[in-house]
Amino acid sequence: MLPILYSNDMTYFKKIQFKQVKIDDIILVHKNKRLFTHRIIYKTEQYLITKGDNNPESDGKIYPRQIIGKVTKVKRDGKEFDPNQIYLLQSSLYFQEIVKIKVAFEKENIDFVFLKGLPLHLYFEKTHPKRIYADCDVLINKKDFQKAEKIIKKFGYKKTEANNKQVENNYFKIINGFSVVFDIHLEPAFLMTQFSGLEALYPQKLINKLTEELLINKRQIIINGEKFSILNSKFLILYLASHLFHHNFRGVFRYQFLDKVIRNSRLSTNDWNKITQTINNYQLTNFVYPVFYLLKKYYQTPVLNDFLKSILSSRIYHLKSIFDDEPRFTAGINRFKNIFFLSPRPLWRKLFIFFNPAVVWSIVWAIWKKLSSYFSGRQSVH
């Protein structure tokens, strides 16, 4: 549960009824003859699911009788604090940094839009996050990238060279012990941003056109007196769905937020028809259909049945769980598999991807990694 809970922390709990616990609450659970303190990531009327913030796998179904209490206070090094104070402090610092960057971008007339991140959370959730927030994704017109990077570095952010990609660049800064991260996108990230030349799997001209549309189809929201440019509802829903594909359809918080956006947007039948048209125009059916199907399955999101039928994918995708994470290595392999098998291109065209030097190198590296793990495992057994 780092960084909220450390191994030597003392935690205080209070008894609470099942109907009173909420998603993001941290609770003490007794299951399979062991006690653990984890965060609620999903809840139904009969059970909930918990997961440690740094655990790759969830704890499965937790029933009312297994809940001992909710964490109300933490004692560390003789000092007591409410976890909500940590969340509020982090989001407040984050918001101040986002405003600084936003204002600087506006002064330089940089063409940009917030794809996801704290401003959108504050707008749609109407409150600060009840967990440590990750990063802030901003889409920038390619012509403005150098100006944008200069501004970010001026504010003390360092580029993560390991993640230095052609269409996505990451910048971070540590403030009062919290990491603040900006992901600057030059294209919407739904394929594999570390590879270029994926023309055999998806047309680059469609990516370029979609990027232009996202920069055009934005609207203004106001948070704490500050204006922010975000995508309009239809393109925001489409982007968040494609972003879930980028994460191999995993990430319960991503589904939870997309459900909130859809409910808040109150889309008409005509709006859903426009989303359908956009999905078809950009050949995204195979990439986003599972997202809307899973939203309806787990969150009863008000997605029209006619909409689901209109984007019904011809490809079958099997997902073990939206609640579990994947190791970085496995996620990369699965992402490539998903892109390959769900690509709208004909098979003969997709096979050309194996002539891409970066892809070939990655496959060789993955095989070597697998073999190294296998043989090291055998040696440890003997």
C-alpha positions in Angstrom: 0.0 0.0 0.0 3.0 2.3 -0.4 3.2 5.3 -0.2 0.0 5.5 1.9 0.9 2.7 4.3 4.4 1.6 5.4 5.3 -1.7 7.0 5.8 -0.2 10.5 2.7 2.1 10.4 0.0 1.8 13.1 -3.5 2.0 11.5 -6.7 2.8 13.3 -10.0 1.3 12.2 -13.6 1.8 12.9 -16.5 -0.6 12.4 -18.5 0.2 9.3 -21.6 -1.3 7.6 -21.1 -2.7 4.1 -23.5 -0.2 2.6 -21.4 2.6 4.0 -18.0 1.7 2.5 -17.1 3.3 -0.8 -14.7 2.8 -3.7 -11.2 4.1 -2.7 -11.8 3.4 1.0 -9.0 1.5 2.7 -10.3 -1.4 4.8 -9.1 -4.2 7.0 -10.1 -7.6 5.7 -10.0 -11.1 7.0 -9.9 -13.7 4.2 -8.4 -17.1 3.9 -7.1 -17.0 7.4 -5.1 -13.8 6.9 -5.5 -10.1 7.6 -4.7 -7.4 5.1 -5.4 -3.7 4.6 -6.2 -2.8 1.0 -8.1 -0.3 -1.1 -11.6 -0.9 -2.4 -11.5 -0.8 -6.2 -15.0 -2.1 -7.1 -18.3 -2.6 -5.3 -21.6 -4.3 -6.0 -24.6 -4.8 -3.7 -23.4 -8.3 -2.7 -19.6 -8.0 -2.6 -16.6 -5.7 -3.2 -13.1 -6.2 -4.6 -9.9 -4.9 -2.9 -6.3 -4.5 -4.1 -3.1 -3.2 -2.7 -1.9 -0.1 -4.4 1.3 -1.8 -5.4 0.0 -5.3 -5.8 -0.3 -6.6 -9.4 -3.4 -8.8 -8.5 -6.6 -8.0 -6.8 -7.9 -9.9 -3.7 -11.0 -11.3 -5.4 -14.4 -11.0 -4.0 -14.8 -9.7 -0.4 -18.1 -10.2 1.3 -19.6 -8.2 4.1 -18.7 -10.7 6.8 -15.0 -10.5 5.9 -14.8 -6.7 6.5 -13.5 -5.8 9.9 -13.3 -2.0 9.5 -12.3 1.1 7.6 -9.0 2.9 8.1 -9.6 6.3 9.7 -6.1 7.2 10.8 -2.5 6.3 10.4 0.3 6.7 12.9 3.9 7.0 11.6 7.0 8.1 13.5 4.9 9.3 16.3 2.7 11.5 14.1 -1.0 10.8 13.2 -2.7 11.6 9.9 -5.8 10.9 7.9 -5.0 9.4 4.5 -7.3 11.9 3.0 -4.9 14.6 4.0 -2.2 13.0 1.9 -4.5 12.8 -1.2 -5.6 16.4 -0.7 -2.0 17.6 -0.3 -0.8 15.7 -3.4 -3.7 16.9 -5.6 -3.3 20.5 -4.4 0.4 20.5 -5.4 -0.5 18.8 -8.7 -3.2 21.4 -9.5 -0.8 24.3 -8.8 1.8 22.8 -11.2 -0.8 22.1 -13.9 -2.1 25.7 -13.7 1.5 27.1 -14.0 2.1 25.0 -17.1 -1.3 25.8 -18.6 -0.9 29.5 -18.2 2.6 29.4 -19.7 1.3 27.4 -22.7 -1.5 29.9 -23.2 0.9 32.9 -23.2 3.0 31.2 -25.9 -0.2 30.5 -28.0 0.5 26.7 -27.9 -2.2 24.6 -29.4 -3.0 21.9 -26.7 -5.7 20.0 -24.9 -5.9 18.0 -21.7 -6.6 14.4 -22.6 -6.9 13.1 -19.1 -5.6 13.9 -15.6 -6.4 15.9 -12.5 -8.4 18.7 -14.2 -10.8 16.2 -15.7 -11.1 14.3 -12.4 -12.0 17.4 -10.5 -14.6 18.4 -13.1 -16.3 15.1 -13.4 -15.9 13.8 -9.9 -16.5 17.1 -8.2 -13.9 16.4 -5.5 -10.2 15.7 -5.2 -9.0 12.1 -5.8 -9.2 9.7 -2.9 -5.9 8.1 -3.9 -2.5 9.1 -5.1 -2.8 10.5 -8.6 -0.6 9.3 -11.4 0.1 11.7 -14.4 -1.4 14.4 -16.6 -1.7 13.7 -20.3 -1.6 16.7 -22.7 -1.9 16.6 -26.5 0.1 19.3 -28.2 0.3 20.3 -31.8 3.6 19.0 -33.2 4.6 22.5 -34.4 4.5 23.7 -30.8 6.5 20.9 -29.2 9.8 22.7 -28.9 8.2 25.7 -27.2 6.2 23.4 -24.9 9.3 21.4 -23.9 11.2 24.6 -23.2 8.5 25.8 -20.8 8.3 22.5 -19.0 12.1 22.3 -18.5 12.0 26.0 -17.3 9.7 24.9 -14.5 12.3 22.3 -13.3 11.0 19.2 -15.0 13.3 16.5 -16.2 12.8 14.4 -19.2 12.6 10.6 -18.6 15.1 9.6 -21.3 14.1 5.9 -21.0 10.6 6.9 -22.1 11.7 9.3 -24.8 9.5 8.4 -27.7 8.7 10.0 -31.0 5.1 10.7 -30.2 5.1 10.7 -26.3 7.5 12.4 -24.0 7.5 12.2 -20.2 8.6 14.8 -17.7 8.7 14.6 -13.9 9.6 16.7 -10.8 9.6 15.8 -7.1 7.7 18.3 -5.0 7.5 17.8 -1.2 8.1 14.1 -1.7 5.5 13.7 -4.4 6.2 12.9 -8.0 4.5 15.2 -10.5 4.4 13.8 -14.1 3.4 15.4 -17.4 3.0 13.1 -20.5 3.2 15.3 -23.6 1.6 13.6 -26.6 2.1 14.5 -30.2 -0.5 11.8 -31.2 -3.3 10.1 -29.3 -1.7 7.1 -27.6 -3.6 3.9 -28.4 -1.0 1.9 -30.4 2.5 1.2 -29.2 4.1 4.6 -28.8 7.6 3.2 -28.5 7.4 1.9 -32.1 7.2 4.0 -35.3 6.3 2.7 -38.7 3.2 0.6 -37.7 1.6 1.4 -41.0 1.1 -2.3 -41.6 -1.2 -2.5 -38.6 -3.0 0.9 -38.7 -2.9 3.8 -41.2 -0.7 6.7 -40.1 -2.9 9.1 -42.1 -5.8 8.2 -39.8 -3.7 8.9 -36.7 -2.7 12.3 -38.2 -6.3 13.1 -39.0 -7.5 12.0 -35.5 -4.8 14.1 -33.9 -6.1 17.2 -35.8 -9.7 16.4 -34.8 -8.8 16.1 -31.2 -7.1 19.5 -31.2 -10.1 21.1 -32.8 -13.0 19.4 -30.9 -12.3 20.7 -27.5 -14.3 22.7 -24.9 -13.6 24.9 -21.9 -14.3 23.9 -18.4 -13.7 26.0 -15.2 -12.1 24.7 -12.1 -11.3 27.0 -9.1 -11.6 30.0 -11.4 -9.2 28.5 -14.0 -10.2 27.6 -17.6 -9.0 24.3 -19.0 -9.3 23.0 -22.5 -10.5 19.4 -22.6 -12.0 17.2 -25.4 -15.7 17.5 -26.0 -17.8 14.7 -24.7 -17.9 12.5 -27.8 -14.2 12.7 -28.5 -13.3 12.4 -24.8 -15.3 9.1 -24.6 -13.7 7.8 -27.8 -10.2 8.8 -26.5 -10.7 7.2 -23.1 -12.0 4.0 -24.7 -9.0 3.8 -27.0 -6.7 4.5 -24.1 -8.1 1.5 -22.3 -7.2 -0.6 -25.4 -3.7 0.8 -25.0 -3.6 -0.7 -21.5 -4.8 -4.1 -22.7 -8.4 -3.3 -21.5 -7.2 -3.3 -17.9 -7.4 -0.7 -15.1 -10.6 -0.5 -13.0 -10.1 3.2 -12.3 -10.1 3.9 -16.0 -13.4 2.2 -16.4 -14.8 3.9 -13.4 -13.9 7.3 -14.7 -15.2 6.6 -18.3 -18.5 5.5 -16.7 -18.6 8.8 -14.9 -17.9 10.8 -18.1 -20.6 8.9 -20.0 -23.2 9.4 -17.3 -22.3 13.1 -16.9 -22.5 13.7 -20.7 -26.2 12.4 -21.0 -25.7 11.5 -24.6 -28.7 11.4 -26.9 -29.3 8.8 -29.6 -27.9 11.2 -32.1 -24.7 11.6 -30.0 -24.2 7.9 -29.9 -24.7 7.7 -33.7 -22.0 10.3 -34.1 -19.6 8.3 -31.9 -20.4 5.3 -34.0 -19.6 7.2 -37.2 -16.3 8.4 -35.8 -15.3 4.9 -34.6 -16.1 3.5 -38.1 -14.4 6.4 -39.9 -11.2 5.7 -37.9 -11.5 1.9 -38.1 -11.4 1.6 -34.3 -14.2 -0.9 -33.9 -12.0 -3.8 -32.9 -10.1 -1.6 -30.5 -13.0 -0.1 -28.5 -15.9 -2.5 -28.7 -14.5 -4.6 -25.7 -14.3 -1.4 -23.6 -18.0 -0.5 -24.0 -19.0 -4.2 -23.5 -17.1 -4.3 -20.3 -18.5 -1.0 -19.1 -22.0 -2.3 -19.5 -21.0 -5.6 -17.8 -19.3 -4.3 -14.7 -20.8 -0.8 -14.3 -24.2 -1.0 -16.0 -23.1 2.1 -17.9 -26.0 3.6 -20.0 -24.5 2.5 -23.3 -27.2 2.0 -25.9 -27.7 -1.6 -27.1 -28.0 -0.3 -30.7 -24.7 1.4 -30.3 -23.0 -1.8 -29.2 -24.5 -3.6 -32.1 -23.4 -0.9 -34.5 -19.7 -1.4 -33.4 -19.9 -5.1 -32.8 -16.4 -6.4 -33.4 -15.7 -9.4 -35.6 -12.8 -10.3 -33.4 -13.2 -12.2 -30.2 -11.2 -11.0 -27.2 -10.8 -12.8 -23.9 -9.8 -10.9 -20.8 -9.1 -12.6 -17.6 -9.8 -9.6 -15.3 -10.0 -5.8 -15.5 -9.0 -5.7 -11.9 -5.5 -7.1 -12.2 -2.3 -5.4 -13.5 0.3 -6.9 -15.8 4.1 -6.9 -15.4 5.6 -4.4 -17.7 7.2 -7.1 -19.9 4.0 -9.1 -20.2 2.0 -6.0 -20.9 4.2 -5.1 -23.8 3.9 -8.5 -25.4 0.1 -8.6 -24.9 -0.2 -5.1 -26.3 1.6 -6.1 -29.5 -0.6 -9.2 -29.7 -3.7 -7.1 -29.3 -2.7 -4.6 -31.9 -1.8 -7.4 -34.4 -4.9 -9.5 -34.0 -7.4 -6.6 -33.6 -5.9 -4.5 -36.4 -8.4 -3.7 -39.1 -5.8 -4.5 -41.8 -6.0 -7.7 -43.8 -3.7 -10.5 -42.7 -1.3 -10.3 -45.7 -0.8 -6.6 -44.9 -0.2 -7.2 -41.2 2.5 -9.7 -41.8 4.7 -6.8 -43.2 5.1 -5.6 -39.6 7.7 -8.3 -39.1 10.0 -6.5 -41.5 10.0 -3.5 -39.1 13.5 -3.6 -37.5 12.2 -2.3 -34.2 9.6 -5.0 -34.0 12.1 -7.7 -35.0 14.5 -6.5 -32.3 11.8 -6.5 -29.7 10.7 -10.0 -30.6 14.3 -11.3 -30.3 14.7 -9.5 -27.0 11.4 -10.9 -25.7 12.5 -14.5 -26.7 15.9 -14.0 -25.1 14.2 -12.6 -21.9 11.9 -15.6 -21.8 14.7 -18.1 -22.3 16.9 -16.4 -19.7 14.1 -16.6 -17.2 13.4 -20.3 -18.0 17.0 -21.4 -17.6 17.7 -19.3 -14.5 14.6 -20.9 -13.0 15.9 -24.4 -13.8 19.2 -23.6 -12.3 17.6 -22.4 -9.1 15.6 -25.6 -8.9 18.8 -27.8 -9.2 
